[in-house]
Amino acid sequence: MATEQPIQENPSARPSADIALRKKEIPDFYVVKSGDTLSRISKEIYGDIRYFKLIFDANKDTLTSENLQIGQKLKIPKLPEKPQE
C-alpha cells in the first residue's frame, strides 16, 4: 500500500530565490494603507513575510506601538547580503 508523501520545497532552490530578490528594485519608502501589517508589507515588497523585522528595525524610532497608522511613511531597507533564517 503506497502512502502519500507531502511535497517538500527543494532547499537548494531557496538561495537563488533570495539572490533574485536582492536584485529586485526595492522602494525607499512605503505609505501604510488600511489593513497593512509589517508582515503584509514585507510580503508585498520582498515577496516573503520573513523580512518584516527588517522593516521594523528600520523604523523603530517612529514605531511606538504595534499599530501602523494609515498614511504613515515607512523606510524600506534593502535586503542584507546574507539571507535571514
Contacts in CASP RR format, 6 or more apart in sequence:
PFRMAT RR
TARGET T0000
AUTHOR 0000-0000-0000
METHOD contacts of the structure
MODEL  1
MATEQPIQENPSARPSADIALRKKEIPDFYVVKSGDTLSRISKEIYGDIR
YFKLIFDANKDTLTSENLQIGQKLKIPKLPEKPQE
14 83 0 8 1.000
15 83 0 8 1.000
18 79 0 8 1.000
18 83 0 8 1.000
21 46 0 8 1.000
21 47 0 8 1.000
21 48 0 8 1.000
21 79 0 8 1.000
22 78 0 8 1.000
22 79 0 8 1.000
22 81 0 8 1.000
24 46 0 8 1.000
26 45 0 8 1.000
26 46 0 8 1.000
26 76 0 8 1.000
26 78 0 8 1.000
26 79 0 8 1.000
27 45 0 8 1.000
27 76 0 8 1.000
28 75 0 8 1.000
28 76 0 8 1.000
29 73 0 8 1.000
29 74 0 8 1.000
29 75 0 8 1.000
29 76 0 8 1.000
30 41 0 8 1.000
30 45 0 8 1.000
30 55 0 8 1.000
30 73 0 8 1.000
30 74 0 8 1.000
30 76 0 8 1.000
31 71 0 8 1.000
31 72 0 8 1.000
31 73 0 8 1.000
31 74 0 8 1.000
32 41 0 8 1.000
32 68 0 8 1.000
32 69 0 8 1.000
32 70 0 8 1.000
32 71 0 8 1.000
32 72 0 8 1.000
32 73 0 8 1.000
32 74 0 8 1.000
33 70 0 8 1.000
33 71 0 8 1.000
34 70 0 8 1.000
36 68 0 8 1.000
37 52 0 8 1.000
37 68 0 8 1.000
38 52 0 8 1.000
38 53 0 8 1.000
38 55 0 8 1.000
38 56 0 8 1.000
38 68 0 8 1.000
39 49 0 8 1.000
39 52 0 8 1.000
40 49 0 8 1.000
41 52 0 8 1.000
41 55 0 8 1.000
41 74 0 8 1.000
42 48 0 8 1.000
42 49 0 8 1.000
42 50 0 8 1.000
42 51 0 8 1.000
42 52 0 8 1.000
42 54 0 8 1.000
42 55 0 8 1.000
43 49 0 8 1.000
45 51 0 8 1.000
45 55 0 8 1.000
45 76 0 8 1.000
46 79 0 8 1.000
50 84 0 8 1.000
51 79 0 8 1.000
51 84 0 8 1.000
53 84 0 8 1.000
54 77 0 8 1.000
54 79 0 8 1.000
54 80 0 8 1.000
54 84 0 8 1.000
55 74 0 8 1.000
55 75 0 8 1.000
55 76 0 8 1.000
55 77 0 8 1.000
56 63 0 8 1.000
57 77 0 8 1.000
58 74 0 8 1.000
58 75 0 8 1.000
58 76 0 8 1.000
58 77 0 8 1.000
59 74 0 8 1.000
59 75 0 8 1.000
62 72 0 8 1.000
68 74 0 8 1.000
END
